Amino acid sequence: MPTPAWIPLSRSTFFLLSHFRILFLSIILFIATMALTWLFYQVSIHFVDHYIGSYFAHIPAPDSIWGWVKHYTLLTFRWIFIIAANIISFYFAFLIAYCLTTPGYTLLSSSVEKIHLGQGFQDDDGFSFQGVMIDLIEGGKIGLFGIGVSIIALFINFIPGIGQLLVFLLYSFYSCLMFIDYPTSRRRWSLGKKILWLRKNPFISFRIGVLPALISLLPVINVFLMALIFPILTVHSTLNFSSLEK
């Protein structure tokens, strides 16, 4: 069976803008995601800075050769800490917003598939309280998994030379996992099966996850940009996932 052609982000964006239901859901989810992410980001970064950042607050002035070595070593670690703290705090905040908005994004993903597949769409049980609870539980699993990823990334970040690259790759694949969670949860896939899909499709997974991983590196505006582009990437990942699975 031939591999389906990759659907570019431009086409996914046009798909979103050309369907009123998809556009309306995206606007509502954008507002909710941005507000929740910003709130929990502020709480998270304050917590990390208060309890961990104080260790790098007062770097001793260099007064000898060893003092110079100690000074610049601590200075380097402080900058690494600042970068890592911002990335981890952002992901922690976004994971909470992600979990709370999962039912809405699952509805968006389902609507995209219904339009995209047409007669080939296999309908589920529709909107129900039980379905919402299942979506929240699945979102919570991804969120807890993401906390584990963040802890691992914190230690990997200190590996000289390749640490930052490995963290970037780790977050790229995890970002993909977040996006394919919507169409796969509708199919009631387990977390293990979702991760297996990443392993079977590493190139596609990286292409889906690389953009949100890049956005997470930007300070301050990452909250706004991620919330803005998250509905678009949900549409984008759903279109490519459903095309590949079909």
FIKOLZA-1660 file (N, C-alpha, C; in steps of 0.1 Angstrom, whole numbers, plus 5000, padded with zeros to 4 digits):
% residues 246
   i   px   py   pz ch aa at
   1 5008 4988 5000  A  M  N
   1 5000 5000 5000  A  M CA
   1 5009 5012 5000  A  M  C
   2 5007 5022 4991  A  P  N
   2 5015 5034 4990  A  P CA
   2 5013 5043 5002  A  P  C
   3 5023 5050 5007  A  T  N
   3 5022 5059 5018  A  T CA
   3 5015 5072 5013  A  T  C
   4 5005 5076 5021  A  P  N
   4 4998 5088 5017  A  P CA
   4 5007 5101 5017  A  P  C
   5 5004 5110 5008  A  A  N
   5 5012 5122 5007  A  A CA
   5 5011 5130 5020  A  A  C
   6 5022 5137 5024  A  W  N
   6 5021 5145 5036  A  W CA
   6 5013 5158 5033  A  W  C
   7 5004 5161 5042  A  I  N
   7 4995 5173 5041  A  I CA
   7 5002 5184 5048  A  I  C
   8 5006 5194 5040  A  P  N
   8 5014 5206 5045  A  P CA
   8 5006 5214 5055  A  P  C
   9 5013 5222 5063  A  L  N
   9 5006 5230 5073  A  L CA
   9 4997 5241 5066  A  L  C
  10 5001 5246 5055  A  S  N
  10 4994 5256 5048  A  S CA
  10 4980 5251 5044  A  S  C
  11 4980 5238 5039  A  R  N
  11 4967 5232 5035  A  R CA
  11 4958 5229 5048  A  R  C
  12 4964 5225 5059  A  S  N
  12 4957 5223 5071  A  S CA
  12 4951 5236 5076  A  S  C
  13 4958 5247 5075  A  T  N
  13 4953 5260 5079  A  T CA
  13 4942 5265 5070  A  T  C
  14 4943 5262 5057  A  F  N
  14 4931 5265 5048  A  F CA
  14 4919 5257 5052  A  F  C
  15 4921 5245 5055  A  F  N
  15 4910 5236 5059  A  F CA
  15 4903 5242 5072  A  F  C
  16 4911 5246 5081  A  L  N
  16 4905 5252 5093  A  L CA
  16 4897 5265 5090  A  L  C
  17 4903 5274 5082  A  L  N
  17 4896 5286 5079  A  L CA
  17 4884 5285 5070  A  L  C
  18 4883 5274 5062  A  S  N
  18 4872 5272 5053  A  S CA
  18 4860 5265 5058  A  S  C
  19 4861 5261 5071  A  H  N
  19 4849 5254 5077  A  H CA
  19 4846 5261 5090  A  H  C
  20 4834 5267 5090  A  F  N
  20 4830 5276 5101  A  F CA
  20 4830 5268 5115  A  F  C
  21 4825 5256 5115  A  R  N
  21 4825 5248 5128  A  R CA
  21 4839 5246 5133  A  R  C
  22 4848 5243 5125  A  I  N
  22 4862 5241 5129  A  I CA
  22 4868 5254 5134  A  I  C
  23 4865 5265 5126  A  L  N
  23 4871 5278 5130  A  L CA
  23 4865 5283 5143  A  L  C
  24 4852 5281 5145  A  F  N
  24 4846 5285 5158  A  F CA
  24 4851 5278 5170  A  F  C
  25 4852 5265 5169  A  L  N
  25 4858 5257 5179  A  L CA
  25 4872 5261 5182  A  L  C
  26 4880 5264 5172  A  S  N
  26 4894 5267 5173  A  S CA
  26 4895 5280 5181  A  S  C
  27 4887 5290 5178  A  I  N
  27 4887 5303 5185  A  I CA
  27 4884 5301 5200  A  I  C
  28 4874 5293 5203  A  I  N
  28 4871 5291 5217  A  I CA
  28 4882 5284 5225  A  I  C
  29 4888 5274 5218  A  L  N
  29 4899 5266 5224  A  L CA
  29 4911 5274 5226  A  L  C
  30 4914 5283 5216  A  F  N
  30 4925 5292 5217  A  F CA
  30 4925 5301 5229  A  F  C
  31 4913 5307 5232  A  I  N
  31 4911 5316 5243  A  I CA
  31 4913 5308 5256  A  I  C
  32 4907 5296 5257  A  A  N
  32 4908 5288 5269  A  A CA
  32 4922 5283 5272  A  A  C
  33 4929 5279 5261  A  T  N
  33 4942 5274 5263  A  T CA
  33 4952 5285 5267  A  T  C
  34 4951 5296 5261  A  M  N
  34 4960 5307 5264  A  M CA
  34 4958 5312 5279  A  M  C
  35 4946 5313 5283  A  A  N
  35 4943 5318 5296  A  A CA
  35 4948 5308 5307  A  A  C
  36 4945 5295 5305  A  L  N
  36 4949 5285 5314  A  L CA
  36 4965 5283 5315  A  L  C
  37 4971 5284 5303  A  T  N
  37 4985 5282 5302  A  T CA
  37 4992 5294 5309  A  T  C
  38 4988 5306 5306  A  W  N
  38 4994 5318 5312  A  W CA
  38 4993 5317 5327  A  W  C
  39 4981 5314 5332  A  L  N
  39 4979 5313 5347  A  L CA
  39 4989 5303 5353  A  L  C
  40 4989 5291 5348  A  F  N
  40 4998 5281 5355  A  F CA
  40 5012 5283 5352  A  F  C
  41 5016 5290 5341  A  Y  N
  41 5030 5293 5338  A  Y CA
  41 5035 5302 5349  A  Y  C
  42 5027 5312 5352  A  Q  N
  42 5032 5322 5362  A  Q CA
  42 5034 5315 5376  A  Q  C
  43 5024 5306 5379  A  V  N
  43 5026 5299 5392  A  V CA
  43 5038 5290 5392  A  V  C
  44 5040 5283 5381  A  S  N
  44 5051 5274 5380  A  S CA
  44 5065 5281 5380  A  S  C
  45 5067 5291 5372  A  I  N
  45 5080 5298 5371  A  I CA
  45 5083 5305 5384  A  I  C
  46 5073 5310 5391  A  H  N
  46 5075 5316 5404  A  H CA
  46 5080 5305 5414  A  H  C
  47 5074 5294 5414  A  F  N
  47 5077 5283 5423  A  F CA
  47 5092 5278 5421  A  F  C
  48 5095 5276 5408  A  V  N
  48 5109 5271 5405  A  V CA
  48 5119 5282 5408  A  V  C
  49 5116 5295 5405  A  D  N
  49 5126 5305 5408  A  D CA
  49 5128 5307 5423  A  D  C
  50 5117 5305 5431  A  H  N
  50 5117 5308 5445  A  H CA
  50 5125 5297 5452  A  H  C
  51 5123 5284 5448  A  Y  N
  51 5129 5273 5456  A  Y CA
  51 5142 5268 5450  A  Y  C
  52 5145 5271 5437  A  I  N
  52 5157 5266 5431  A  I CA
  52 5166 5277 5426  A  I  C
  53 5160 5288 5420  A  G  N
  53 5167 5299 5415  A  G CA
  53 5176 5306 5425  A  G  C
  54 5172 5305 5438  A  S  N
  54 5180 5312 5448  A  S CA
  54 5194 5307 5449  A  S  C
  55 5197 5294 5445  A  Y  N
  55 5210 5289 5445  A  Y CA
  55 5220 5296 5436  A  Y  C
  56 5214 5302 5425  A  F  N
  56 5222 5309 5415  A  F CA
  56 5221 5324 5416  A  F  C
  57 5214 5329 5427  A  A  N
  57 5212 5343 5428  A  A CA
  57 5224 5351 5431  A  A  C
  58 5233 5346 5439  A  H  N
  58 5245 5353 5444  A  H CA
  58 5257 5345 5439  A  H  C
  59 5263 5349 5428  A  I  N
  59 5275 5343 5423  A  I CA
  59 5287 5350 5428  A  I  C
  60 5297 5344 5435  A  P  N
  60 5308 5351 5441  A  P CA
  60 5317 5357 5430  A  P  C
  61 5322 5369 5433  A  A  N
  61 5331 5376 5424  A  A CA
  61 5344 5369 5423  A  A  C
  62 5350 5369 5411  A  P  N
  62 5363 5362 5409  A  P CA
  62 5375 5370 5416  A  P  C
  63 5382 5363 5425  A  D  N
  63 5393 5369 5432  A  D CA
  63 5406 5361 5430  A  D  C
  64 5406 5351 5422  A  S  N
  64 5417 5342 5420  A  S CA
  64 5415 5334 5407  A  S  C
  65 5425 5326 5403  A  I  N
  65 5423 5318 5392  A  I CA
  65 5411 5308 5394  A  I  C
  66 5412 5302 5406  A  W  N
  66 5401 5293 5409  A  W CA
  66 5387 5300 5410  A  W  C
  67 5388 5313 5415  A  G  N
  67 5376 5321 5416  A  G CA
  67 5370 5324 5403  A  G  C
  68 5379 5326 5393  A  W  N
  68 5374 5329 5379  A  W CA
  68 5367 5316 5373  A  W  C
  69 5373 5304 5376  A  V  N
  69 5367 5292 5371  A  V CA
  69 5354 5289 5378  A  V  C
  70 5353 5292 5391  A  K  N
  70 5341 5290 5398  A  K CA
  70 5330 5299 5394  A  K  C
  71 5335 5312 5392  A  H  N
  71 5325 5323 5388  A  H CA
  71 5318 5319 5374  A  H  C
  72 5326 5316 5364  A  Y  N
  72 5321 5314 5351  A  Y CA
  72 5314 5300 5350  A  Y  C
  73 5318 5291 5358  A  T  N
  73 5311 5278 5359  A  T CA
  73 5297 5280 5364  A  T  C
  74 5296 5287 5375  A  L  N
  74 5283 5290 5381  A  L CA
  74 5274 5299 5371  A  L  C
  75 5281 5308 5365  A  L  N
  75 5274 5317 5355  A  L CA
  75 5268 5309 5344  A  L  C
  76 5276 5299 5339  A  T  N
  76 5271 5290 5328  A  T CA
  76 5259 5282 5333  A  T  C
  77 5260 5276 5345  A  F  N
  77 5249 5268 5350  A  F CA
  77 5237 5276 5352  A  F  C
  78 5239 5289 5356  A  R  N
  78 5227 5298 5358  A  R CA
  78 5219 5300 5345  A  R  C
  79 5226 5302 5334  A  W  N
  79 5220 5304 5322  A  W CA
  79 5213 5291 5317  A  W  C
  80 5220 5280 5319  A  I  N
  80 5214 5267 5316  A  I CA
  80 5201 5265 5324  A  I  C
  81 5202 5269 5337  A  F  N
  81 5190 5267 5346  A  F CA
  81 5179 5276 5341  A  F  C
  82 5182 5289 5337  A  I  N
  82 5171 5298 5333  A  I CA
  82 5164 5292 5320  A  I  C
  83 5172 5287 5311  A  I  N
  83 5166 5282 5299  A  I CA
  83 5158 5269 5302  A  I  C
  84 5163 5260 5310  A  A  N
  84 5156 5248 5313  A  A CA
  84 5144 5251 5322  A  A  C
  85 5145 5261 5331  A  A  N
  85 5133 5264 5340  A  A CA
  85 5122 5269 5332  A  A  C
  86 5125 5278 5322  A  N  N
  86 5114 5284 5313  A  N CA
  86 5107 5273 5305  A  N  C
  87 5116 5264 5299  A  I  N
  87 5110 5254 5291  A  I CA
  87 5101 5244 5299  A  I  C
  88 5107 5240 5311  A  I  N
  88 5099 5230 5319  A  I CA
  88 5087 5237 5325  A  I  C
  89 5088 5249 5330  A  S  N
  89 5077 5256 5335  A  S CA
  89 5066 5258 5325  A  S  C
  90 5070 5261 5313  A  F  N
  90 5060 5263 5302  A  F CA
  90 5053 5250 5299  A  F  C
  91 5060 5239 5298  A  Y  N
  91 5054 5226 5295  A  Y CA
  91 5045 5222 5307  A  Y  C
  92 5049 5224 5319  A  F  N
  92 5041 5220 5330  A  F CA
  92 5028 5228 5330  A  F  C
  93 5029 5241 5327  A  A  N
  93 5016 5249 5327  A  A CA
  93 5008 5245 5315  A  A  C
  94 5014 5242 5304  A  F  N
  94 5007 5238 5292  A  F CA
  94 5000 5225 5293  A  F  C
  95 5007 5216 5301  A  L  N
  95 5002 5202 5303  A  L CA
  95 4989 5203 5311  A  L  C
  96 4988 5212 5321  A  I  N
  96 4976 5214 5328  A  I CA
  96 4965 5219 5320  A  I  C
  97 4968 5229 5312  A  A  N
  97 4958 5235 5302  A  A CA
  97 4954 5224 5292  A  A  C
  98 4964 5216 5288  A  Y  N
  98 4961 5205 5278  A  Y CA
  98 4951 5195 5284  A  Y  C
  99 4953 5191 5296  A  C  N
  99 4944 5181 5303  A  C CA
  99 4930 5187 5304  A  C  C
 100 4929 5200 5308  A  L  N
 100 4916 5205 5311  A  L CA
 100 4908 5208 5298  A  L  C
 101 4915 5210 5287  A  T  N
 101 4909 5213 5274  A  T CA
 101 4908 5201 5265  A  T  C
 102 4912 5189 5269  A  T  N
 102 4912 5177 5261  A  T CA
 102 4899 5174 5255  A  T  C
 103 4887 5174 5262  A  P  N
 103 4875 5171 5256  A  P CA
 103 4871 5181 5244  A  P  C
 104 4875 5193 5245  A  G  N
 104 4872 5203 5234  A  G CA
 104 4881 5200 5222  A  G  C
 105 4894 5197 5224  A  Y  N
 105 4902 5194 5213  A  Y CA
 105 4899 5180 5206  A  Y  C
 106 4894 5171 5215  A  T  N
 106 4889 5158 5209  A  T CA
 106 4877 5160 5200  A  T  C
 107 4868 5169 5204  A  L  N
 107 4857 5173 5196  A  L CA
 107 4861 5179 5183  A  L  C
 108 4871 5188 5184  A  L  N
 108 4877 5195 5172  A  L CA
 108 4883 5184 5163  A  L  C
 109 4891 5175 5168  A  S  N
 109 4897 5165 5160  A  S CA
 109 4887 5156 5153  A  S  C
 110 4877 5152 5161  A  S  N
 110 4866 5144 5155  A  S CA
 110 4859 5151 5144  A  S  C
 111 4856 5164 5146  A  S  N
 111 4850 5172 5135  A  S CA
 111 4858 5172 5123  A  S  C
 112 4871 5174 5124  A  V  N
 112 4880 5174 5113  A  V CA
 112 4880 5161 5105  A  V  C
 113 4881 5150 5113  A  E  N
 113 4880 5137 5106  A  E CA
 113 4867 5134 5099  A  E  C
 114 4856 5139 5105  A  K  N
 114 4843 5137 5099  A  K CA
 114 4842 5144 5085  A  K  C
 115 4848 5156 5085  A  I  N
 115 4847 5163 5072  A  I CA
 115 4857 5157 5062  A  I  C
 116 4869 5154 5067  A  H  N
 116 4880 5149 5059  A  H CA
 116 4877 5136 5053  A  H  C
 117 4872 5126 5060  A  L  N
 117 4870 5113 5056  A  L CA
 117 4856 5111 5049  A  L  C
 118 4847 5120 5052  A  G  N
 118 4834 5119 5046  A  G CA
 118 4827 5106 5049  A  G  C
 119 4823 5098 5039  A  Q  N
 119 4816 5085 5041  A  Q CA
 119 4825 5075 5048  A  Q  C
 120 4838 5077 5047  A  G  N
 120 4847 5067 5054  A  G CA
 120 4849 5070 5069  A  G  C
 121 4842 5080 5074  A  F  N
 121 4843 5083 5088  A  F CA
 121 4835 5073 5096  A  F  C
 122 4842 5066 5106  A  Q  N
 122 4835 5057 5115  A  Q CA
 122 4831 5064 5128  A  Q  C
 123 4818 5067 5129  A  D  N
 123 4813 5075 5140  A  D CA
 123 4815 5068 5153  A  D  C
 124 4817 5076 5164  A  D  N
 124 4818 5070 5177  A  D CA
 124 4805 5072 5184  A  D  C
 125 4805 5072 5197  A  D  N
 125 4793 5073 5205  A  D CA
 125 4787 5087 5206  A  D  C
 126 4795 5097 5200  A  G  N
 126 4790 5111 5201  A  G CA
 126 4794 5117 5215  A  G  C
 127 4789 5129 5217  A  F  N
 127 4792 5136 5229  A  F CA
 127 4784 5131 5241  A  F  C
 128 4791 5127 5252  A  S  N
 128 4784 5122 5264  A  S CA
 128 4793 5125 5276  A  S  C
 129 4787 5125 5288  A  F  N
 129 4795 5127 5300  A  F CA
 129 4805 5117 5302  A  F  C
 130 4802 5104 5298  A  Q  N
 130 4812 5093 5300  A  Q CA
 130 4824 5096 5290  A  Q  C
 131 4820 5100 5278  A  G  N
 131 4831 5103 5268  A  G CA
 131 4840 5114 5273  A  G  C
 132 4834 5125 5279  A  V  N
 132 4842 5136 5284  A  V CA
 132 4851 5131 5295  A  V  C
 133 4847 5123 5304  A  M  N
 133 4855 5118 5315  A  M CA
 133 4866 5109 5309  A  M  C
 134 4863 5101 5299  A  I  N
 134 4874 5093 5293  A  I CA
 134 4884 5102 5287  A  I  C
 135 4880 5113 5280  A  D  N
 135 4890 5122 5274  A  D CA
 135 4898 5129 5284  A  D  C
 136 4892 5133 5296  A  L  N
 136 4900 5139 5307  A  L CA
 136 4910 5129 5313  A  L  C
 137 4906 5117 5314  A  I  N
 137 4915 5107 5319  A  I CA
 137 4927 5104 5310  A  I  C
 138 4924 5103 5297  A  E  N
 138 4934 5101 5287  A  E CA
 138 4944 5113 5287  A  E  C
 139 4938 5125 5287  A  G  N
 139 4946 5138 5288  A  G CA
 139 4955 5138 5300  A  G  C
 140 4949 5133 5312  A  G  N
 140 4957 5132 5324  A  G CA
 140 4969 5123 5323  A  G  C
 141 4967 5112 5316  A  K  N
 141 4978 5102 5314  A  K CA
 141 4989 5108 5306  A  K  C
 142 4985 5116 5295  A  I  N
 142 4995 5122 5287  A  I CA
 142 5002 5133 5295  A  I  C
 143 4995 5140 5304  A  G  N
 143 5000 5150 5312  A  G CA
 143 5010 5145 5322  A  G  C
 144 5007 5134 5329  A  L  N
 144 5016 5127 5338  A  L CA
 144 5028 5122 5331  A  L  C
 145 5026 5117 5319  A  F  N
 145 5037 5112 5311  A  F CA
 145 5047 5124 5308  A  F  C
 146 5040 5135 5305  A  G  N
 146 5048 5147 5302  A  G CA
 146 5056 5152 5313  A  G  C
 147 5051 5151 5326  A  I  N
 147 5059 5155 5337  A  I CA
 147 5071 5146 5339  A  I  C
 148 5070 5133 5336  A  G  N
 148 5081 5124 5336  A  G CA
 148 5091 5128 5325  A  G  C
 149 5086 5132 5313  A  V  N
 149 5095 5136 5303  A  V CA
 149 5103 5149 5307  A  V  C
 150 5096 5158 5314  A  S  N
 150 5102 5171 5318  A  S CA
 150 5113 5168 5328  A  S  C
 151 5111 5159 5337  A  I  N
 151 5121 5155 5347  A  I CA
 151 5133 5149 5341  A  I  C
 152 5131 5140 5331  A  I  N
 152 5142 5134 5324  A  I CA
 152 5149 5145 5316  A  I  C
 153 5142 5154 5310  A  A  N
 153 5148 5165 5302  A  A CA
 153 5157 5174 5310  A  A  C
 154 5153 5176 5323  A  L  N
 154 5160 5184 5332  A  L CA
 154 5175 5179 5334  A  L  C
 155 5176 5166 5335  A  F  N
 155 5189 5159 5337  A  F CA
 155 5197 5158 5324  A  F  C
 156 5189 5155 5313  A  I  N
 156 5196 5154 5300  A  I CA
 156 5202 5167 5296  A  I  C
 157 5195 5178 5300  A  N  N
 157 5200 5192 5296  A  N CA
 157 5214 5195 5300  A  N  C
 158 5219 5188 5311  A  F  N
 158 5232 5191 5316  A  F CA
 158 5243 5182 5309  A  F  C
 159 5239 5174 5300  A  I  N
 159 5249 5166 5293  A  I CA
 159 5257 5176 5283  A  I  C
 160 5270 5177 5284  A  P  N
 160 5277 5186 5276  A  P CA
 160 5276 5183 5261  A  P  C
 161 5275 5193 5254  A  G  N
 161 5275 5192 5239  A  G CA
 161 5262 5188 5233  A  G  C
 162 5256 5177 5236  A  I  N
 162 5244 5172 5229  A  I CA
 162 5232 5172 5238  A  I  C
 163 5233 5177 5250  A  G  N
 163 5222 5177 5260  A  G CA
 163 5210 5184 5254  A  G  C
 164 5212 5197 5250  A  Q  N
 164 5201 5205 5245  A  Q CA
 164 5195 5199 5232  A  Q  C
 165 5203 5193 5224  A  L  N
 165 5197 5186 5212  A  L CA
 165 5188 5175 5215  A  L  C
 166 5193 5167 5225  A  L  N
 166 5185 5155 5229  A  L CA
 166 5172 5160 5236  A  L  C
 167 5172 5171 5244  A  V  N
 167 5160 5176 5250  A  V CA
 167 5150 5181 5239  A  V  C
 168 5156 5187 5229  A  F  N
 168 5147 5192 5218  A  F CA
 168 5140 5180 5211  A  F  C
 169 5148 5170 5208  A  L  N
 169 5142 5158 5201  A  L CA
 169 5132 5151 5210  A  L  C
 170 5135 5151 5223  A  L  N
 170 5125 5145 5233  A  L CA
 170 5112 5152 5233  A  L  C
 171 5113 5166 5233  A  Y  N
 171 5101 5174 5233  A  Y CA
 171 5094 5174 5220  A  Y  C
 172 5101 5172 5209  A  S  N
 172 5095 5171 5196  A  S CA
 172 5086 5159 5195  A  S  C
 173 5091 5147 5200  A  F  N
 173 5083 5135 5199  A  F CA
 173 5072 5135 5209  A  F  C
 174 5074 5141 5221  A  Y  N
 174 5063 5142 5231  A  Y CA
 174 5052 5152 5226  A  Y  C
 175 5056 5163 5219  A  S  N
 175 5046 5172 5213  A  S CA
 175 5037 5164 5203  A  S  C
 176 5043 5156 5195  A  C  N
 176 5035 5148 5186  A  C CA
 176 5026 5139 5193  A  C  C
 177 5030 5133 5204  A  L  N
 177 5022 5124 5212  A  L CA
 177 5009 5132 5217  A  L  C
 178 5011 5144 5221  A  M  N
 178 5000 5152 5226  A  M CA
 178 4990 5154 5215  A  M  C
 179 4994 5157 5203  A  F  N
 179 4985 5159 5192  A  F CA
 179 4978 5147 5186  A  F  C
 180 4985 5136 5186  A  I  N
 180 4978 5124 5181  A  I CA
 180 4970 5118 5192  A  I  C
 181 4971 5123 5204  A  D  N
 181 4962 5118 5214  A  D CA
 181 4947 5120 5211  A  D  C
 182 4944 5131 5204  A  Y  N
 182 4930 5133 5201  A  Y CA
 182 4924 5123 5192  A  Y  C
 183 4929 5121 5180  A  P  N
 183 4923 5111 5171  A  P CA
 183 4925 5096 5177  A  P  C
 184 4935 5094 5184  A  T  N
 184 4937 5080 5189  A  T CA
 184 4928 5077 5201  A  T  C
 185 4926 5088 5210  A  S  N
 185 4917 5086 5221  A  S CA
 185 4903 5083 5216  A  S  C
 186 4899 5089 5205  A  R  N
 186 4886 5087 5200  A  R CA
 186 4884 5072 5196  A  R  C
 187 4896 5066 5192  A  R  N
 187 4896 5052 5188  A  R CA
 187 4898 5043 5200  A  R  C
 188 4900 5050 5212  A  R  N
 188 4902 5043 5224  A  R CA
 188 4915 5035 5225  A  R  C
 189 4926 5041 5219  A  W  N
 189 4939 5035 5220  A  W CA
 189 4944 5037 5234  A  W  C
 190 4953 5027 5238  A  S  N
 190 4960 5028 5251  A  S CA
 190 4972 5037 5249  A  S  C
 191 4977 5042 5260  A  L  N
 191 4989 5050 5259  A  L CA
 191 5001 5043 5253  A  L  C
 192 5002 5030 5256  A  G  N
 192 5013 5022 5250  A  G CA
 192 5012 5021 5235  A  G  C
 193 4999 5020 5230  A  K  N
 193 4997 5019 5216  A  K CA
 193 5000 5032 5209  A  K  C
 194 4998 5043 5216  A  K  N
 194 5001 5056 5210  A  K CA
 194 5016 5058 5209  A  K  C
 195 5023 5054 5219  A  I  N
 195 5038 5055 5219  A  I CA
 195 5044 5046 5208  A  I  C
 196 5037 5034 5207  A  L  N
 196 5042 5025 5196  A  L CA
 196 5040 5031 5182  A  L  C
 197 5029 5039 5181  A  W  N
 197 5027 5045 5168  A  W CA
 197 5039 5055 5165  A  W  C
 198 5043 5062 5175  A  L  N
 198 5055 5071 5173  A  L CA
 198 5067 5064 5169  A  L  C
 199 5069 5052 5175  A  R  N
 199 5081 5044 5171  A  R CA
 199 5080 5039 5157  A  R  C
 200 5068 5036 5153  A  K  N
 200 5066 5030 5139  A  K CA
 200 5067 5042 5129  A  K  C
 201 5064 5054 5133  A  N  N
 201 5064 5065 5123  A  N CA
 201 5073 5077 5128  A  N  C
 202 5086 5074 5130  A  P  N
 202 5094 5085 5136  A  P CA
 202 5095 5097 5128  A  P  C
 203 5096 5096 5115  A  F  N
 203 5098 5108 5106  A  F CA
 203 5085 5117 5107  A  F  C
 204 5074 5110 5105  A  I  N
 204 5061 5118 5106  A  I CA
 204 5059 5124 5120  A  I  C
 205 5063 5116 5130  A  S  N
 205 5061 5121 5144  A  S CA
 205 5070 5134 5146  A  S  C
 206 5082 5133 5141  A  F  N
 206 5091 5145 5142  A  F CA
 206 5085 5157 5135  A  F  C
 207 5080 5155 5123  A  R  N
 207 5075 5166 5115  A  R CA
 207 5063 5172 5122  A  R  C
 208 5055 5164 5129  A  I  N
 208 5043 5170 5136  A  I CA
 208 5048 5177 5148  A  I  C
 209 5058 5172 5155  A  G  N
 209 5061 5178 5168  A  G CA
 209 5072 5188 5168  A  G  C
 210 5079 5190 5157  A  V  N
 210 5091 5199 5157  A  V CA
 210 5086 5214 5159  A  V  C
 211 5075 5218 5153  A  L  N
 211 5071 5232 5154  A  L CA
 211 5067 5236 5168  A  L  C
 212 5059 5228 5175  A  P  N
 212 5056 5232 5189  A  P CA
 212 5068 5231 5198  A  P  C
 213 5078 5222 5195  A  A  N
 213 5090 5221 5203  A  A CA
 213 5098 5234 5201  A  A  C
 214 5098 5239 5189  A  L  N
 214 5106 5252 5186  A  L CA
 214 5099 5264 5193  A  L  C
 215 5086 5264 5193  A  I  N
 215 5078 5275 5199  A  I CA
 215 5081 5275 5214  A  I  C
 216 5082 5263 5220  A  S  N
 216 5084 5263 5235  A  S CA
 216 5097 5269 5239  A  S  C
 217 5106 5270 5230  A  L  N
 217 5119 5276 5234  A  L CA
 217 5119 5291 5235  A  L  C
 218 5108 5298 5229  A  L  N
 218 5107 5312 5229  A  L CA
 218 5102 5317 5243  A  L  C
 219 5109 5327 5249  A  P  N
 219 5104 5332 5262  A  P CA
 219 5092 5341 5260  A  P  C
 220 5083 5341 5270  A  V  N
 220 5072 5350 5271  A  V CA
 220 5061 5347 5260  A  V  C
 221 5065 5349 5248  A  I  N
 221 5055 5348 5237  A  I CA
 221 5051 5333 5234  A  I  C
 222 5059 5324 5240  A  N  N
 222 5055 5310 5237  A  N CA
 222 5041 5306 5241  A  N  C
 223 5036 5312 5252  A  V  N
 223 5023 5310 5257  A  V CA
 223 5013 5314 5247  A  V  C
 224 5014 5326 5241  A  F  N
 224 5005 5331 5232  A  F CA
 224 5006 5323 5219  A  F  C
 225 5018 5321 5214  A  L  N
 225 5020 5314 5201  A  L CA
 225 5015 5299 5202  A  L  C
 226 5018 5293 5213  A  M  N
 226 5013 5279 5214  A  M CA
 226 4998 5278 5214  A  M  C
 227 4992 5287 5222  A  A  N
 227 4977 5287 5223  A  A CA
 227 4971 5290 5209  A  A  C
 228 4978 5299 5202  A  L  N
 228 4973 5303 5189  A  L CA
 228 4974 5292 5178  A  L  C
 229 4985 5285 5179  A  I  N
 229 4988 5275 5168  A  I CA
 229 4983 5261 5172  A  I  C
 230 4979 5259 5185  A  F  N
 230 4975 5246 5189  A  F CA
 230 4963 5241 5181  A  F  C
 231 4952 5249 5179  A  P  N
 231 4941 5244 5171  A  P CA
 231 4945 5240 5157  A  P  C
 232 4954 5248 5151  A  I  N
 232 4959 5246 5138  A  I CA
 232 4967 5233 5137  A  I  C
 233 4975 5231 5147  A  L  N
 233 4983 5218 5148  A  L CA
 233 4975 5206 5151  A  L  C
 234 4964 5208 5158  A  T  N
 234 4954 5197 5160  A  T CA
 234 4948 5193 5147  A  T  C
 235 4944 5203 5139  A  V  N
 235 4938 5200 5126  A  V CA
 235 4949 5193 5117  A  V  C
 236 4961 5199 5118  A  H  N
 236 4972 5194 5109  A  H CA
 236 4976 5180 5113  A  H  C
 237 4977 5177 5125  A  S  N
 237 4981 5163 5130  A  S CA
 237 4970 5153 5127  A  S  C
 238 4957 5158 5129  A  T  N
 238 4946 5149 5127  A  T CA
 238 4945 5145 5112  A  T  C
 239 4946 5155 5103  A  L  N
 239 4946 5152 5089  A  L CA
 239 4956 5142 5085  A  L  C
 240 4969 5144 5089  A  N  N
 240 4979 5135 5085  A  N CA
 240 4978 5121 5092  A  N  C
 241 4974 5121 5104  A  F  N
 241 4972 5108 5111  A  F CA
 241 4960 5100 5105  A  F  C
 242 4949 5107 5102  A  S  N
 242 4938 5099 5096  A  S CA
 242 4941 5095 5082  A  S  C
 243 4949 5103 5075  A  S  N
 243 4952 5099 5061  A  S CA
 243 4962 5087 5061  A  S  C
 244 4971 5087 5071  A  L  N
 244 4980 5076 5072  A  L CA
 244 4973 5063 5077  A  L  C
 245 4964 5064 5086  A  E  N
 245 4957 5053 5091  A  E CA
 245 4947 5047 5081  A  E  C
 246 4941 5056 5073  A  K  N
 246 4932 5051 5063  A  K CA
 246 4939 5043 5053  A  K  C
% end
